[in-house]
Every structure is written in structure tokens, then in C-alpha cells.
């Protein structure tokens, strides 16, 4: 697309060149030649621009032929002084704009269309210049005539570029809305039929797996630029289960193997984010639910939280009330002791269970002497008795004390 300065130059060139005000007889001769020139332009475009080879047939070909003829007719009105405002291309501009939109809709780039315009300008000048010479135009008028031909084509190409850009922008907005709709359906756990249909409408190729990433909405767009282009971004109308949903965004990131997860975590370094597990793409809701649970359970550190590394915390807090009951029952034998004593003995018992009774390891963990560990364990055996040798009791104690408090 031309910039404002180039467009101003084109408009001025058209205005000045249009002063040539060709005689009616010359315009009539040029108009008589118009159908041949239009056909020559279309034939040359098909022959010289690979993207259009064999493509100008059927309805699409008819539309392009009509656009060419409309443009040429508009040009002759301009050259003959039949346009009140020389820079108003009228129907020619409308046709050029529609042509640009249509080419974008058919997936063609502006490069091909601009190449077609260049071919068209050359063929139009070749076809009409002979008529102009035969009409007895002076050299100065011929120069203005040539200038008008090429300025006119430049203006049309700029108008087509504007139509092409608008169509692409419209398509992009429509696809983004479709992708957002697909993302919400994934988080809502929609049926497979719905998900496949929405993925097809959005032109989105489903990956094998998806990983949910929760992060601050203000960081989401910058982070997304670093990820797979097929990553889905959601920052509006998020499920109510998500804490602080107004300031949080969801990324659904394509993933295949563990290596991609390691790369993802590396990219997120320095960003407070929660990374859910990889799940088959139609089960992305499960990854989202796990990430939301981690937000509630795992303290923020300013670095990404990998939910695969905090499974114990997630499991033990799945039913908070049940966990509290289990912990209370596990510590019943210590009831009645001073709070400070209970805290010391609880820490010792937890470390002893996790280190499988290795006294030196427990001492190192608690920063105490091994004899202190022996003394505290003697106290614990007095209170728990045979429970410390009962596998079921040991299991309950291990689970109940797994999380330090």
C-alpha cells in the first residue's frame, strides 16, 4: 500500500495529466479499442504472472475482467475530461478495492496483484499509444497521456492494496474470535463434536497435547510471541473458578514431549506463571483445573510453578478438611504437651519418617545433634508406643505430616 506522501504525488500526477483533455474523437477511438485492450491485459496477466496462470476462468475470472474493463472505462472518462474531480476514481476505485478484498479472500498475496497491475499498465499503454499516435496527438500531449496511464494504474494498485489489507484484518479478527471461542469451549469441557467443529472453523490444527499456563494478563501477549504460533490466548470471560480472573490470562500451549515442557519452563523464567500438566488437547480442561488448584495451594515465588513438581501438595490439599482431620488424629498422642514441645516432636517425627529412621540424616535436616534425635525419638515412642511399627499407622503419620506447618 502506498504511504500518504506517495498517494499525494499520485493524485497530483493524475490531476496534472488530466489537463490534457483529449478530443472527443480521440476518446471515441480509444474507447472503441477498449475491449481489445482489456482482453490483451487479461491474456498477458495469465501468461506473465504465475499466480494467475489458468486462474482467470469462471466467476472469478469474470469478476477480474469486469474490474479491468471498469478501470479502463473510468480512465477514458478521466482522460476525456469527463470527471469533475480528477483524483476521484469513482467506479474504478470501487472495483479496485473489491478486487483487493477478493484476492485476499482467495488467499493470494498483494505481490501477485501488483505484478498484474504492472503488466496491465504496460499492455494498456501499448494498446492505446498506437491509437493516440494515429489520432495525431502532439509529443507533449503523448507524454501527459503516458503519465496519466501509469499514475492511474498506481492509484488503482494502492486502492487494491487497501482492500487487500482490510480483508486480511477482517479475516484475522474473525479468526481470533473463533480461536477464543474454541479456547473457552476447551476450558468448559465441551464435547468432542463441538471441539472438532470449532477447531475446523478456526482453521486450527489440533496438536497432540495442550499445556495450560496461567499468568498475569499484562504479560500474556509478550509471552505468547515466544511460543508456538498455534497457542491459544484467553483473557476475557474466563471460568469463575479462576482466582483473580480479571487480571489473569490463560495460554493453551501445544506440547508433544517432555522436552517441549522443559523448553516452556525455560522461556517462562522470571515470570510468575503456573504451568499445568500436558493433556490430550480435547482434555485441556484437566490441565486448566490442575493449574487453578496450584494457584490456590502453592505460594507465588516470582518464577514459574511446575505443577508436575508439586503433586504431593496438590494431593494432600485436595480435601483440606479431611487432611486437617487426619493430622489432628495423628497428633492426638501428643495432646496435653506444651505447644513448643509438640512442635519439636512433630518436626522430628516428620523428618524421621521421611528419612526412614536414619538418625544422622534426621540430625542434619533439623540442625541438631544425633543424640538430640535419639532423645526425642525416645519421647515419641513413649507417646505412640507400637504405632510407630504398624505399617498402617506409619502410612497415616507420613501423609498427615508430609506438609510442614
C-alpha positions as CSV (number, residue, x, y, z in Angstrom):
1,X,0.0,0.0,0.0
2,X,1.3,3.5,-0.8
3,X,2.1,5.8,2.1
4,X,0.4,9.3,2.4
5,X,3.3,11.1,0.6
6,X,3.3,8.7,-2.4
7,X,-0.5,8.9,-2.6
8,X,-0.3,12.7,-2.7
9,X,2.2,12.5,-5.6
10,X,-0.1,10.1,-7.5
11,X,-3.1,12.3,-7.0
12,X,-1.2,15.3,-8.2
13,X,0.1,13.4,-11.2
14,X,-3.4,12.4,-12.2
15,X,-4.7,16.0,-11.7
16,X,-2.0,17.5,-13.8
17,X,-2.1,14.8,-16.5
18,X,-5.9,15.0,-16.7
19,X,-5.5,18.6,-18.0
20,X,-4.7,17.1,-21.4
21,X,-8.5,16.9,-22.0
22,X,-8.4,14.7,-25.1
23,X,-10.6,15.5,-28.0
24,X,-13.9,13.6,-28.2
25,X,-12.8,11.9,-31.4
26,X,-9.6,10.6,-29.8
27,X,-11.5,9.4,-26.7
28,X,-14.0,7.7,-29.0
29,X,-11.2,5.9,-30.9
30,X,-9.6,4.8,-27.5
31,X,-13.0,3.6,-26.3
32,X,-13.5,1.6,-29.5
33,X,-10.2,-0.1,-28.7
34,X,-11.1,-0.8,-25.1
35,X,-12.5,-4.4,-25.4
36,X,-9.3,-5.5,-27.3
37,X,-7.0,-3.8,-24.7
38,X,-9.0,-5.4,-21.8
39,X,-8.6,-8.9,-23.4
40,X,-4.9,-8.3,-24.1
41,X,-4.4,-7.3,-20.5
42,X,-6.1,-10.4,-19.1
43,X,-4.2,-12.6,-21.5
44,X,-0.8,-11.0,-20.6
45,X,-1.5,-11.4,-16.9
46,X,-2.3,-15.1,-17.3
47,X,0.9,-15.6,-19.3
48,X,3.3,-13.5,-17.3
49,X,2.1,-13.7,-13.6
50,X,2.4,-17.4,-12.5
51,X,-0.2,-17.0,-9.7
52,X,-2.8,-16.2,-12.4
53,X,-1.9,-18.9,-14.9
54,X,-5.1,-20.6,-15.8
55,X,-6.9,-18.9,-12.9
56,X,-8.9,-16.3,-14.8
57,X,-11.8,-18.5,-15.6
58,X,-15.3,-19.0,-14.2
59,X,-16.9,-16.5,-11.9
60,X,-13.6,-15.2,-10.5
61,X,-12.2,-14.6,-14.0
62,X,-15.4,-12.8,-15.0
63,X,-15.0,-10.5,-11.9
64,X,-11.5,-9.6,-12.8
65,X,-12.3,-8.9,-16.4
66,X,-15.1,-6.7,-15.3
67,X,-12.7,-4.9,-12.9
68,X,-10.3,-4.3,-15.8
69,X,-13.0,-3.0,-18.1
70,X,-14.4,-0.7,-15.4
71,X,-11.0,0.7,-14.7
72,X,-10.3,1.3,-18.4
73,X,-13.6,3.0,-18.9
74,X,-13.0,5.1,-15.8
75,X,-9.6,6.1,-17.2
76,X,-11.1,7.2,-20.5
77,X,-13.6,9.4,-18.7
78,X,-10.7,10.9,-16.8
79,X,-8.6,11.4,-19.9
80,X,-11.5,13.0,-21.8
81,X,-12.3,15.5,-19.0
82,X,-15.5,13.8,-18.0
83,X,-14.7,13.6,-14.3
84,X,-15.3,16.7,-12.2
85,X,-12.6,15.9,-9.6
86,X,-9.7,14.2,-11.4
87,X,-8.5,12.4,-8.2
88,X,-11.9,10.7,-7.7
89,X,-11.6,7.4,-9.5
90,X,-15.2,6.6,-8.9
91,X,-16.3,3.1,-10.0
92,X,-12.7,2.3,-10.9
93,X,-11.7,2.7,-7.3
94,X,-14.6,0.7,-6.1
95,X,-13.7,-2.1,-8.4
96,X,-10.0,-2.0,-7.5
97,X,-10.9,-2.1,-3.8
98,X,-13.2,-5.0,-4.3
99,X,-10.6,-6.8,-6.3
100,X,-8.1,-6.4,-3.5
101,X,-10.6,-7.8,-1.0
102,X,-11.4,-10.7,-3.3
103,X,-7.8,-11.7,-3.8
104,X,-7.2,-11.7,0.0
105,X,-10.3,-13.9,0.4
106,X,-8.8,-16.3,-2.2
107,X,-5.5,-16.5,-0.3
108,X,-3.5,-14.6,-2.9
109,X,-0.8,-12.1,-1.8
110,X,-0.6,-8.5,-2.9
111,X,2.7,-9.3,-4.7
112,X,0.8,-11.2,-7.4
113,X,-1.8,-8.5,-7.8
114,X,0.8,-5.7,-8.0
115,X,2.6,-7.7,-10.7
116,X,-0.7,-8.0,-12.6
117,X,-1.1,-4.2,-12.3
118,X,2.4,-3.6,-13.8
119,X,1.6,-6.0,-16.7
120,X,-1.7,-4.2,-17.2
121,X,-0.2,-0.8,-17.3
122,X,2.4,-1.8,-19.9
123,X,-0.2,-3.6,-22.1
124,X,-2.7,-0.7,-21.8
125,X,-0.1,1.8,-22.9
126,X,1.0,-0.4,-25.8
127,X,-2.6,-0.9,-26.9
128,X,-3.7,2.7,-26.7
129,X,-0.5,4.6,-27.7
130,X,-0.8,3.4,-31.3
131,X,-4.4,4.8,-31.3
132,X,-3.2,8.1,-29.8
133,X,-0.4,8.5,-32.4
134,X,-2.9,7.7,-35.2
135,X,-5.1,10.4,-33.7
136,X,-2.3,13.0,-34.2
137,X,-1.5,13.8,-30.6
138,X,1.5,16.1,-30.1
139,X,4.5,14.8,-28.3
140,X,3.8,16.9,-25.2
141,X,0.2,15.6,-25.0
142,X,1.5,12.0,-25.6
143,X,3.9,12.4,-22.6
144,X,1.0,13.6,-20.4
145,X,-1.1,10.7,-21.7
146,X,1.6,8.2,-20.7
147,X,1.9,9.9,-17.3
148,X,-1.8,9.6,-16.8
149,X,-1.9,5.9,-17.7
150,X,0.8,5.0,-15.2
151,X,-0.4,7.3,-12.4
152,X,-3.9,5.9,-12.8
153,X,-2.6,2.3,-12.5
154,X,-0.6,3.3,-9.4
155,X,-3.7,4.7,-7.8
156,X,-5.7,1.6,-8.6
157,X,-3.0,-0.6,-7.2
158,X,-2.9,1.4,-4.0
159,X,-6.6,1.1,-3.7
160,X,-6.5,-2.6,-4.2
161,X,-3.8,-2.9,-1.6
162,X,-6.1,-1.0,0.8
163,X,-8.9,-3.5,0.1
164,X,-6.5,-6.4,0.5
165,X,-5.2,-5.2,3.8
166,X,-8.8,-4.5,5.1
167,X,-9.8,-8.0,4.1
168,X,-6.9,-9.6,5.9
169,X,-7.6,-7.6,9.0
170,X,-11.2,-8.6,9.0
171,X,-10.2,-12.2,8.5
172,X,-7.7,-12.0,11.3
173,X,-10.3,-10.5,13.7
174,X,-12.8,-13.2,12.7
175,X,-10.3,-16.0,13.2
176,X,-9.2,-14.6,16.6
177,X,-12.9,-14.6,17.7
178,X,-13.2,-18.2,16.6
179,X,-10.0,-19.2,18.4
180,X,-11.2,-17.6,21.6
181,X,-14.5,-19.4,21.3
182,X,-12.6,-22.7,20.8
183,X,-10.4,-21.9,23.8
184,X,-13.4,-21.3,26.0
185,X,-15.0,-24.5,24.9
186,X,-11.8,-26.4,25.8
187,X,-11.9,-24.9,29.3
188,X,-15.6,-25.6,29.6
189,X,-15.0,-29.3,28.7
190,X,-17.2,-29.2,25.6
191,X,-18.0,-32.4,23.7
192,X,-15.6,-33.8,21.1
193,X,-18.0,-33.0,18.3
194,X,-18.2,-29.3,19.4
195,X,-14.4,-29.1,19.7
196,X,-13.6,-30.6,16.3
197,X,-16.2,-28.4,14.6
198,X,-14.8,-25.2,16.3
199,X,-11.2,-26.2,15.5
200,X,-12.2,-26.6,11.8
201,X,-14.0,-23.3,11.7
202,X,-11.0,-21.5,13.2
203,X,-8.5,-23.2,10.9
204,X,-6.7,-24.5,13.9
205,X,-4.8,-27.8,13.6
206,X,-5.1,-29.6,17.0
207,X,-1.8,-30.7,18.5
208,X,-1.3,-34.0,20.3
209,X,-1.3,-32.3,23.7
210,X,-2.0,-29.0,25.3
211,X,-0.5,-27.4,28.4
212,X,-2.3,-24.7,30.4
213,X,-0.2,-21.7,31.5
214,X,-1.8,-19.2,33.9
215,X,-0.1,-15.8,34.1
216,X,-0.7,-12.1,34.6
217,X,-2.8,-10.7,31.8
218,X,-0.3,-7.9,31.2
219,X,2.4,-10.4,30.3
220,X,0.4,-12.8,28.2
221,X,0.8,-11.2,24.8
222,X,4.5,-10.8,25.1
223,X,4.9,-14.4,26.3
224,X,2.7,-15.7,23.5
225,X,5.1,-14.2,20.9
226,X,7.7,-16.7,22.2
227,X,5.5,-19.7,21.9
228,X,4.1,-22.0,19.2
229,X,2.0,-19.8,16.8
230,X,-1.0,-22.1,17.4
231,X,-1.0,-21.2,21.1
232,X,-4.5,-20.1,22.2
233,X,-4.7,-17.0,24.4
234,X,-7.7,-16.2,26.6
235,X,-8.0,-13.2,28.8
236,X,-11.8,-12.5,28.9
237,X,-14.8,-14.4,30.0
238,X,-12.7,-16.9,31.9
239,X,-14.2,-19.6,34.1
240,X,-15.3,-18.3,37.6
241,X,-13.1,-21.0,39.2
242,X,-10.0,-19.0,38.2
243,X,-8.9,-16.7,41.1
244,X,-8.5,-13.0,40.1
245,X,-9.8,-13.8,36.6
246,X,-9.9,-10.1,35.7
247,X,-6.1,-9.9,35.9
248,X,-5.2,-13.4,34.8
249,X,-4.8,-14.8,31.3
250,X,-4.8,-18.4,30.1
251,X,-2.4,-19.8,27.4
252,X,-3.1,-23.2,25.9
253,X,0.3,-24.2,24.6
254,X,0.8,-27.1,22.1
255,X,3.1,-29.8,23.5
256,X,4.3,-33.2,22.4
257,X,7.2,-34.5,24.6
258,X,8.8,-33.7,27.9
259,X,11.5,-31.7,26.1
260,X,8.9,-29.2,25.0
261,X,7.8,-28.7,28.6
262,X,11.4,-28.1,29.7
263,X,11.7,-25.5,27.0
264,X,8.5,-23.9,28.0
265,X,9.6,-23.6,31.6
266,X,12.9,-22.1,30.4
267,X,11.1,-19.5,28.3
268,X,9.0,-18.5,31.4
269,X,12.0,-17.9,33.7
270,X,11.5,-14.7,35.6
271,X,7.7,-14.8,35.1
272,X,5.2,-15.7,37.8
273,X,3.2,-18.4,36.0
274,X,1.6,-21.7,36.8
275,X,2.2,-24.5,34.3
276,X,-0.4,-27.3,34.2
277,X,0.3,-30.9,33.0
278,X,0.2,-31.9,29.4
279,X,-3.1,-33.5,28.4
280,X,-4.6,-34.7,25.1
281,X,-5.9,-31.5,23.5
282,X,-9.6,-32.4,24.0
283,X,-8.9,-32.8,27.7
284,X,-7.3,-29.4,28.2
285,X,-9.8,-28.6,30.9
286,X,-8.0,-31.1,33.2
287,X,-4.7,-29.2,32.7
288,X,-6.5,-26.0,33.5
289,X,-8.2,-27.4,36.6
290,X,-4.8,-28.6,37.9
291,X,-3.2,-25.2,37.3
292,X,-6.0,-23.4,39.1
293,X,-5.6,-25.8,42.1
294,X,-1.9,-24.9,42.2
295,X,-2.7,-21.2,42.3
296,X,-4.7,-21.9,45.5
297,X,-2.1,-24.2,47.1
298,X,1.5,-23.2,46.0
299,X,2.9,-19.9,47.2
300,X,4.0,-17.5,44.5
301,X,7.7,-17.1,44.0
302,X,8.1,-14.9,41.0
303,X,9.2,-17.9,39.0
304,X,7.1,-20.4,37.0
305,X,5.4,-23.1,39.1
306,X,5.6,-26.5,37.6
307,X,2.5,-28.5,38.8
308,X,4.4,-31.7,38.0
309,X,6.7,-30.8,40.9
310,X,4.1,-30.1,43.5
311,X,1.8,-33.2,43.1
312,X,2.2,-34.1,46.8
313,X,0.9,-30.7,47.9
314,X,-2.0,-30.9,45.4
315,X,-3.0,-34.4,46.5
316,X,-2.8,-33.7,50.2
317,X,-4.8,-30.5,49.9
318,X,-7.5,-31.9,47.6
319,X,-9.8,-32.3,50.6
320,X,-8.5,-29.8,53.1
321,X,-11.0,-30.8,55.8
322,X,-10.1,-34.4,55.6
323,X,-6.4,-33.6,55.7
324,X,-6.9,-31.5,58.8
325,X,-8.8,-34.3,60.5
326,X,-6.1,-36.8,59.7
327,X,-3.4,-34.5,61.0
328,X,-5.3,-33.9,64.2
329,X,-5.8,-37.6,64.8
330,X,-2.1,-38.3,64.0
331,X,-1.0,-35.8,66.7
332,X,-3.5,-36.9,69.4
333,X,-0.9,-38.8,71.4
334,X,1.0,-35.5,71.9
335,X,-2.1,-33.7,73.2
336,X,-1.5,-32.0,76.5
337,X,2.1,-31.3,75.9
338,X,3.4,-27.7,75.8
339,X,3.0,-26.2,72.2
340,X,6.8,-25.8,71.9
341,X,7.4,-29.4,72.8
342,X,4.7,-30.6,70.3
343,X,6.3,-28.5,67.5
344,X,9.8,-30.0,68.2
345,X,8.5,-33.6,68.4
346,X,6.3,-33.1,65.3
347,X,9.2,-31.9,63.2
348,X,11.4,-34.7,64.5
349,X,8.8,-37.4,63.7
350,X,8.2,-36.0,60.2
351,X,11.9,-36.0,59.4
352,X,12.3,-39.4,60.9
353,X,9.6,-40.8,58.7
354,X,10.8,-39.1,55.6
355,X,14.4,-40.2,56.2
356,X,13.4,-43.7,57.1
357,X,14.8,-43.6,60.6
358,X,18.4,-42.6,59.6
359,X,19.4,-40.7,62.7
360,X,22.3,-38.8,61.1
361,X,20.2,-37.7,58.2
362,X,17.5,-36.5,60.6
363,X,20.0,-34.6,62.7
364,X,21.4,-32.9,59.6
365,X,17.9,-32.0,58.4
366,X,16.9,-30.5,61.8
367,X,20.4,-28.9,62.6
368,X,20.6,-30.8,65.9
369,X,23.0,-33.4,67.4
370,X,22.2,-37.1,66.7
371,X,21.9,-37.6,70.5
372,X,19.1,-35.0,70.4
373,X,17.3,-37.0,67.8
374,X,17.7,-40.2,69.9
375,X,16.2,-38.4,72.9
376,X,13.3,-37.0,71.0
377,X,12.5,-40.4,69.4
378,X,12.5,-42.0,72.8
379,X,9.9,-39.4,73.9
380,X,7.8,-40.1,70.7
381,X,7.9,-43.9,71.3
382,X,6.6,-43.3,74.8
383,X,3.6,-41.5,73.4
384,X,3.0,-43.5,70.3
385,X,4.0,-46.9,71.5
386,X,3.7,-49.7,68.9
387,X,2.1,-47.4,66.4
388,X,5.5,-46.5,65.0
389,X,6.0,-50.1,64.0
390,X,2.5,-50.5,62.5
391,X,2.6,-50.0,58.7
392,X,-0.9,-48.6,58.5
393,X,-0.1,-46.1,61.4
394,X,3.2,-45.2,59.7
395,X,1.3,-44.5,56.4
396,X,-1.2,-42.2,58.2
397,X,1.6,-40.4,60.1
398,X,3.6,-39.9,56.9
399,X,0.7,-38.5,55.0
400,X,-0.5,-36.4,57.9
401,X,2.9,-34.8,58.5
402,X,4.1,-34.7,54.8
403,X,3.4,-30.9,54.6
404,X,5.5,-28.9,57.1
405,X,3.4,-26.3,59.0
